Amino acid sequence: MHQNTYPCVFIADDDEDDRFLLNLAFARHSPRCRLVFAHDGLALLDALSSSKTTPELIILDLNMPRLNGLEALKVLRHQPLYQTTPIVMLTTSEADYDRQQAEQLGANEFITKPMNSELLGQLVTQLRVNWLEGNCC
């Protein structure tokens, strides 16, 4: 990454409200991060292939149409460019099976979506500290 660029975070989530809330939380708690949103896994792969920037972090929802988060994770981990990119599953699922699958496929973290904006803000701060520190803010 070049010194004068802001870190880029790609987010795939089919829920428009969740995308909106994530956008607000990042704007408030990690304002220097550039966000690229996709409405499902296929749209994410398209956005990544056409991007001139390699993301510092990818956030995937689990349940999405066309290509879900686990399927997108599997595709990404088989591409050399994204084998070491931090990928966080951010989902409403609390199922141990989903968590285990994500771990086996190479997710760096599996987080259940918080239910309010204060907790979402704390989550964004945690993501910045854990995966982007030194690259933004």
C-alpha positions in Angstrom: 0.0 0.0 0.0 1.2 3.5 -0.8 1.9 5.8 2.2 -0.6 8.5 1.2 -3.6 6.2 0.6 -6.3 5.3 3.1 -6.9 1.7 3.8 -9.6 0.0 1.9 -12.2 -2.3 3.4 -14.5 -4.4 1.2 -17.8 -5.3 2.7 -20.2 -7.9 1.3 -23.7 -7.9 2.9 -27.1 -8.3 1.3 -28.9 -6.3 4.0 -29.2 -2.7 2.9 -29.8 -1.6 6.5 -26.7 -3.4 7.7 -24.6 -1.8 5.0 -26.0 1.6 6.0 -25.2 1.0 9.7 -21.7 -0.2 8.9 -21.1 2.8 6.8 -22.2 5.1 9.7 -20.1 3.2 12.2 -16.9 3.4 10.1 -17.5 7.1 9.3 -17.7 7.7 13.1 -15.1 5.3 14.4 -12.6 4.8 11.5 -13.3 7.8 9.2 -10.1 7.4 7.2 -11.0 3.9 5.9 -12.3 3.7 2.4 -15.3 1.4 2.1 -16.4 -0.6 -0.9 -19.8 -2.3 -0.5 -21.2 -5.3 -2.4 -24.7 -6.9 -2.0 -23.5 -10.5 -2.3 -20.4 -12.7 -2.8 -20.5 -12.5 -6.6 -20.7 -8.7 -6.5 -17.8 -8.7 -4.1 -15.6 -10.8 -6.4 -16.5 -8.5 -9.3 -15.7 -5.4 -7.3 -12.3 -6.9 -6.2 -11.4 -7.9 -9.8 -12.1 -4.4 -11.1 -10.5 -2.6 -8.2 -7.1 -0.9 -8.5 -6.7 -1.3 -4.8 -6.0 -4.4 -2.7 -8.1 -4.3 0.4 -6.5 -4.3 3.9 -9.7 -6.0 5.2 -12.6 -7.9 3.8 -15.9 -8.3 5.8 -18.3 -11.0 4.7 -21.9 -11.7 5.8 -22.6 -15.4 5.9 -26.1 -15.6 4.4 -26.3 -13.9 1.0 -27.9 -14.8 -2.3 -26.0 -16.1 -5.3 -22.7 -16.6 -3.5 -22.8 -16.7 0.3 -20.0 -15.7 2.7 -18.5 -19.1 3.1 -18.4 -19.7 -0.7 -16.9 -16.3 -1.2 -14.3 -17.0 1.5 -13.4 -20.3 -0.2 -12.9 -18.6 -3.5 -10.8 -15.7 -2.0 -8.5 -18.0 -0.1 -7.7 -19.9 -3.3 -6.5 -16.7 -5.0 -2.9 -15.8 -4.2 -3.7 -12.1 -3.8 -6.1 -12.8 -0.9 -4.5 -15.7 0.9 -3.2 -13.4 3.6 -5.8 -10.6 3.5 -7.7 -10.5 6.8 -11.2 -11.7 6.3 -13.8 -11.3 9.0 -17.2 -13.1 8.9 -19.8 -10.6 10.4 -23.1 -12.4 10.6 -26.3 -13.0 12.6 -25.4 -16.7 12.8 -24.4 -18.0 16.2 -24.2 -21.6 15.0 -21.0 -23.5 16.0 -21.1 -25.3 12.6 -20.9 -21.9 10.7 -18.1 -20.8 13.0 -16.2 -24.0 12.4 -16.7 -23.9 8.6 -15.5 -20.3 8.5 -12.4 -21.2 10.5 -11.6 -24.2 8.3 -11.9 -22.1 5.2 -9.5 -19.5 6.5 -11.6 -16.7 8.2 -9.5 -14.7 10.6 -12.4 -13.9 12.8 -16.1 -14.8 13.2 -18.3 -12.1 14.8 -22.0 -12.1 15.5 -23.5 -8.8 14.4 -24.2 -6.5 17.3 -27.8 -5.4 17.8 -27.4 -1.7 18.4 -25.3 1.2 17.0 -23.2 1.6 20.2 -22.0 -2.0 20.0 -21.5 -1.7 16.2 -19.3 1.3 16.9 -17.2 -0.7 19.4 -17.0 -3.5 16.8 -15.6 -1.2 14.1 -13.1 0.2 16.6 -12.1 -3.4 17.4 -11.7 -4.3 13.7 -9.6 -1.2 13.2 -7.3 -2.0 16.1 -7.1 -5.8 15.3 -6.7 -5.6 11.5 -6.0 -2.1 10.3 -3.9 -0.4 13.1 -1.0 1.5 11.5 -2.9 1.8 8.3 -5.6 4.3 9.3 -6.8 6.8 11.7 
